[in-house]
Amino acid sequence: MKKIIKKIFIFIFILGCLCLLLFIGANIYRRVRYGDFYQKTLVVASNDGLGDGYTPQDLTAYKYDEETIYFTCGTMQNGPSRIYVIRGNKEEMYFELLDESDNLIHDDFEGIATTGDYLLIAGGDKLYQVNLNNIGLDDDNETNFLNNRQAKQVKVDDVIDLEAKAQFLYVNMNNTSSLQDDSLIVGGSFENGKSYAYVYNLSQIFANKLTYKYRFEVPKETEGLAIANNQIMLVIPNGAFNASTYNLYDMPTEFDEENTYILDDRYLKSSIEGPSLAAGLDYVDGNFITLFQSASNDYIYGKFIFTNKIVALEVN
């Protein structure tokens, strides 16, 4: 009996050592494989909810007084989609959306952006507007429902029908590019096997006049877009265990087709590879920000290679 117990102990010890070696090896490989990416990135926040069955799809940053608040939206393995609110070292905070009849909205939340006092969330072919004043960002408010980890519900202020299912959102203000007008960019629509990011005048969105001004043709797998300094960043996740690609383009100047710019090698300025299953982009504090799905319970493996953070990517 003692010999059997000893053999079991030795087996467990050897298995533990092999797992430790695998863990160390995977992280060394990650750092070497994506060395350029890690040299240009800095962790700025946690990516909350990954242990709750939550898979993030997009993110946005919001300047609240002197604080940068990060919002992520995504799907749940069980239950309605969520929006997480990430504020420094504070506890996890999240909420769900209610429609005008106070029913929980079960659409898959794929895109999120902020503009002024509003949060915009894309779910299926709907664009939901939520007033940021209704979600309790003021720490001095004793009724702030985000002070505990229990899921809360927020009623949407308005709903707009999109022309197709959205994969990501981005709000571009006219001080960051040459798009001239404050714009909402909705990406992920497919036509004839192609994918586009549609550019709308932001004022028309709030007036429920959804007619795009022009569009960018982007790679099919694009999961995020952000604009800064007259350049466009796209992120393409390329599937589990494959490197994600971050492409930086110069802003096109002439249409290739009617009201369509094609983002291809003519405008490609640089490209960098990062860990797999990147999702979402935004631009804040002089950097692009992104996150990953690989550490969610849908994929697991990212938990062992520390892709459980929101990171800022510096691009010159």
N, C-alpha and C positions, 0 to 999 in steps of 0.2 A: 504493500500500500504506500509506504514511504517513497519507494522508487517511482511509482506512478505520479504521486504528487510532485516529486522533484522534476520529472520529465515535463509535467504540465507547466510548472514554474519556469523551466528553461525555455519552453516553447513560447510562453507569454512574453518572457524577457526578450527573446530573439525577435518576435513579432513587433514588440514595442520599439526595439532598436531599428528595425527595418522601416517602420512608419516614421520614426524620427529622421532617419536618413532621407527618406522620400520627401518629407516636409522641408528639410533644409535644402535638398537638391532642387526642389521645385521653386523655392524662393530665390536661390542663387541663379537658376536659369532665367527666372522672370526678370531679375535685375540686369542680367547680361543681355537677354533677348531684347528688352525694351529700355536699354540704357539711355538712349537719347530722350525717350519720353520722360523717364524719371529725373533726368538732369534738368528738365524744363518744367517740372510739376512740383506743387506744394499742396499738402493736405490743408483744406480750409474748414472742413466740417465733417461730422459723422453722416453716414447714409442710413437714417433711422428706418426701423420697421423690417429689416431683412430677416429677423428671426420669427416674424409673426405671420409668415405666409404671404408677405408683400413683395411684389416685384416692381421696382421703379421703372417708369417709362420715359420720364422727362423731368426737367428741373428748371427753376428760375430763381433769380435773386431779387430782393426788394430792399431798398434803402429806407430804413425806419429811424429817423433822427440820425444818430451817428452809428447805428447798428446795421449790419448786413444780415438779413433774414433769408434763409433758403427754403423754398417750397419744392417738394417733389410730389408728383402724382403717379399712380400706378394701380395695378390690379391685385386682387387678393385671391388666394387659392380657394377660400371659402368666404363668401360674403361680398358686399358691395365694394367698389373701388374706394381708395382713400387719397387724401392729401395730407402729407406730413409737413409740419412746420419745425424747422431746425434753427435753434437760436443758441449759439455758443455751447456752453456746457450744461444748459438746462435739460430737464428730462424730456423724453420723447413726447411729442404733441401731435395729434392728428384729428381729422374730422372727415365726415361723410356729407354728401349733398342730398338735400330734399328738393323735390319738385314743388310746383305751385299748390299741389294737393297734399303736401307734407308726406309724400311717399319717398322712400329711399331710392336714389338713382343707381341703377345697376349697370349702366354702360361702362365699358372698359375705358378708363381715363388714359389717353395716350399723349396728350400735349398740355403744357401749362405755360403761362406767361403773365406778367404783371404790367399794368399801365395805370399811372395815376393812383387812384384809390381802388382800383378794381383788379381782381384776379380772374383770369380767363382760363377755362379748362375745356379741353376737347374730349368729348366722349362719343365715340361712333361718328355720326354725321351731325352732331350737335355741338354748339359752342355755348358753354355756360358762363354767365357773368356772376361774380360774387363780390359784394362790397367788402373791402378789407376792414372797414370799421365794424363789421358785424362778426368778426371772428375772434375778438378779444386779444389784441396785441399789446394792450396797455397793462403793464405789470402792476400798476397801482389800482387796477379795477378788481375789487374783491369778488366780482361775479365772473371773472375771467375763467371760462370753462376749459381753457387749455392748461390750467395749472395742475391737472391730474391726467393720468394716462388712459382714462376711460374714453371710449369713442364718443364723440359728440356729433350733432348734426347741424348743418347750416343750410338755410333756405336760399336757393338761387334767386338773383334779382331779375334775370332775364335769360331767355334761351333763343339762340339764333340757329337756323338750319344752314348747315354747310353744304357745299356742292358735292362733297364726297367724304369718305371716312378720313380723318386726320391722323397722321403719325407723329407730328410734332408741331409746336407753335413757337413763334418768336416775335416779340415786339421790337421794332427798330425805331428809335427816335432820330430825328433829322440831324442831330449833332454828332452822330457816329458814322455817317456815310454820306454818299451822294444821292440817296434815294429821294431826297428833297422833302417828301411829306412823312409825317409820323405814320408808320405802316405796321400792319399785322401780317406776318408771313405764315401761311398754313401749308404744311408739307405732307406728302404721302399719297397723293391722288395718282391713280394709274390710268393712262389712256394709251391704247395700242402698245402695251408692254413697256411704256415709259412712265417715269415718276416725275412729279413736278412740285415745286414750292410756289404757291400762289401769293402774290403781293396785293393786299387790300389797303385802301386808305382807312386809317384808324377811325377817323370821324364818321365815315360811312358805316363802319361796323356798329357803332353805337346808335346810328340812325336806322339800323336794320336794312341797309341797302348793300347787299352782298354782291358786288360786281368787281372782279379783280382788274387791276390796272395792267399788269403783265405778270409773267411767271418765269421761273428758272427751271430748266430741265436738269435734274440731278440724278446721280446713280440710284438704281432701284432700291438698294438696301439702306439708303440714307435714313438715319434716326435722329438727326439733330442738325440745326443750322444756327449760326450766330454771325453778326456783322460788326466789324470795328475797323476804323482807319481806312475806310474804303476797300476793305477786303472781306471775303466771305469764307467762313470756316464750315466745313461739313464733317460729320462723323458717320462712319459706315462700320457697323459692328462685325459683319462677316461670319456670324454664327458662333456657336460654342466651340471653345478651344482654339479658335483661329484669332489671329491678331486683328484688333480694330484699327481702322485707318482714319487719320485726321488729315483732311486735304484743305489747304489754304489757297484760295483763288483771288486774283485781282478782280475788281468789279468790272463786269463786261460793259462795253460802251455802245455796241450796236446789236440790234435784234438779229438773230439767225433765221427766225421764222416770225410769223405774225405775233407780235407781243410776247415773244419768247426768246430768252437768252439761254444758250446751251453752255453749261459749265463743263468744259472738257480741258484737254491738255494745253490748249491755246492760252488759257487763263491760269493754269495751275502754277502756283508760285513755289509751294513746298508741300511735302507729305511726310507724315511721321506715324509710326506704328505704336500701338499701346495694347494693354491687356484686352482680352476678348470681352464681347458683349457690352461695349460702351453704349450708353443710352442718354440722349439729351445733350444740349449745349446752351450756354448763355454767356453773356459778357458782362463783367462787373469788376470794378476796381482795377482796370487796366489789364485784365486777364480773361481768357476763356475758361469756363468751368464745365465739368462733366462728371458723370458717375457711371456705375457699372451694375449690371444685373447678375453677374456670375456668383455673387455671395448671397443671393436670395435662396430660399428653400427650393425653388424650382430647379436650381443648378448645383448648389452646395459647394462646388469645388473652389469658388472664389473666397470662401471663408478661410481657406488654408493658405491663400496667397495674398490676403489683406487687400482685396479690392472692395472693401466695405466702407470707403470714404468718398466724400466729394473732393475733387482735386481741381486746382487752378493750373492751367497750362499757359505758360508764357510763350508767346510767338512774336518774333521780331519781323 
